[in-house]
Amino acid sequence: MVDKLEIGGFIEDHWEDIEKRVLDVERRIEEAKQKGKLETGGNVIFVAECLPFVAGIVHVGSNLDKFRVAKRWIDAELPNADAVSVLSALTFLYLVMEGKKKAEGDQEKLEKWEKIQCRVDSLLLPQKPPTAAA
């Protein structure tokens, strides 16, 4: 999807800010859990906080023509889906893969990205219907 939108360069150019934003959401979720303020729903809250930010990357990082091509592709593949939401979800999956790849060699950061992948996968690629748990 990143190729269809041609936002790989944008993501690379802004990776430091993107990573900081995603890791900040992860840190806040973990702090809330540790303080006993969040017993369940951490994965849902994490994804809910990140998806609007990722949608912004989709809109700002792509030009209108590429966005329309990607949107038409989603409409053809999933006719009843909200194309922008699907584009955002697919882009988010890409960002998580990039985060893990870029964190290689930094065990602490890699562990954070692996935890993020578990959060995202539990909602965007569920083996069973998601719940508010986690």
C-alpha positions in Angstrom: 0.0 0.0 0.0 2.9 2.3 0.8 4.0 1.8 -2.8 0.6 2.6 -4.2 0.5 5.8 -2.2 4.2 6.5 -2.8 4.7 7.6 0.8 7.8 5.6 1.5 10.0 8.6 1.1 7.8 10.7 3.3 7.9 8.1 6.0 11.7 7.8 5.7 12.1 11.6 5.8 9.9 11.9 8.9 10.7 8.6 10.6 12.2 10.1 13.8 9.0 12.0 14.4 6.7 9.1 13.5 8.6 6.7 15.7 8.6 9.2 18.6 4.8 9.6 18.3 4.1 5.9 18.2 6.5 5.1 21.1 5.0 7.9 23.2 1.6 6.3 22.8 3.0 3.0 23.9 4.8 4.5 26.8 1.6 6.2 28.0 -0.4 3.0 27.8 2.2 1.1 29.7 2.4 3.8 32.4 -1.4 3.8 32.8 -1.4 0.0 33.2 1.4 0.2 35.8 -0.4 2.8 37.8 -3.6 0.7 37.8 -5.5 3.2 35.7 -5.9 0.9 32.8 -6.9 -2.7 33.5 -8.2 -3.6 30.0 -8.4 -2.1 26.6 -4.8 -1.0 26.2 -4.6 -2.5 22.7 -7.8 -0.8 21.6 -6.7 2.6 23.1 -3.3 2.3 21.5 -4.6 1.6 18.0 -7.4 4.2 18.4 -4.8 6.9 19.3 -2.4 5.9 16.5 -4.8 5.5 13.5 -5.8 9.2 13.2 -2.1 10.1 13.2 -1.4 7.4 10.5 -4.4 8.7 8.5 -2.6 12.0 8.5 0.5 10.4 7.1 -1.6 8.8 4.3 -3.1 12.2 3.4 0.0 14.4 3.8 2.5 11.9 2.5 0.7 11.1 -0.7 -0.4 13.3 -3.6 -4.0 13.5 -4.6 -3.6 11.3 -7.7 -1.8 8.5 -5.9 -4.3 8.7 -3.0 -7.2 8.3 -5.6 -5.5 5.3 -7.2 -5.0 3.6 -3.8 -8.6 4.5 -2.8 -10.0 3.0 -6.1 -7.9 -0.2 -5.5 -9.4 -0.5 -2.0 -12.9 0.2 -3.3 -12.4 -2.6 -5.9 -11.0 -5.1 -3.4 -13.4 -4.3 -0.5 -16.4 -2.5 -2.0 -18.2 -1.9 1.3 -15.1 -0.8 3.3 -14.1 2.8 4.3 -11.1 3.1 2.0 -9.3 5.7 4.2 -9.6 3.5 7.2 -8.2 0.5 5.3 -5.4 2.6 3.8 -4.6 3.8 7.4 -4.6 0.3 8.8 -2.4 -1.1 6.1 0.0 1.9 6.5 0.1 1.3 10.2 1.0 -2.4 9.7 3.9 -1.1 7.4 5.0 1.4 10.1 5.2 -1.4 12.6 7.3 -3.6 10.3 9.6 -0.6 9.6 9.9 0.1 13.3 11.0 -3.5 14.0 13.4 -3.4 11.1 15.0 -0.1 12.1 15.3 -1.3 15.8 17.5 -4.3 14.9 20.6 -4.0 17.0 18.8 -2.0 19.8 17.2 -4.7 21.9 15.2 -2.3 24.1 13.7 -0.6 21.2 13.1 -3.8 19.4 11.2 -5.2 22.4 8.9 -2.1 22.3 8.2 -2.5 18.6 7.5 -6.2 19.1 5.0 -5.3 21.9 3.5 -2.7 19.5 3.2 -5.4 16.8 1.3 -7.6 19.3 -1.1 -4.7 20.1 -1.7 -3.9 16.4 -2.0 -7.5 15.3 -4.5 -8.3 18.0 -6.9 -5.7 16.5 -6.0 -5.4 12.8 -5.1 -9.1 12.2 -7.1 -10.9 14.8 -7.2 -14.7 15.0 -10.5 -14.4 16.8 -12.8 -11.4 17.3 -11.0 -8.7 19.4 -12.1 -7.9 22.9 -11.4 -5.0 25.2 -8.9 -7.1 27.1 -5.1 -6.4 27.1 
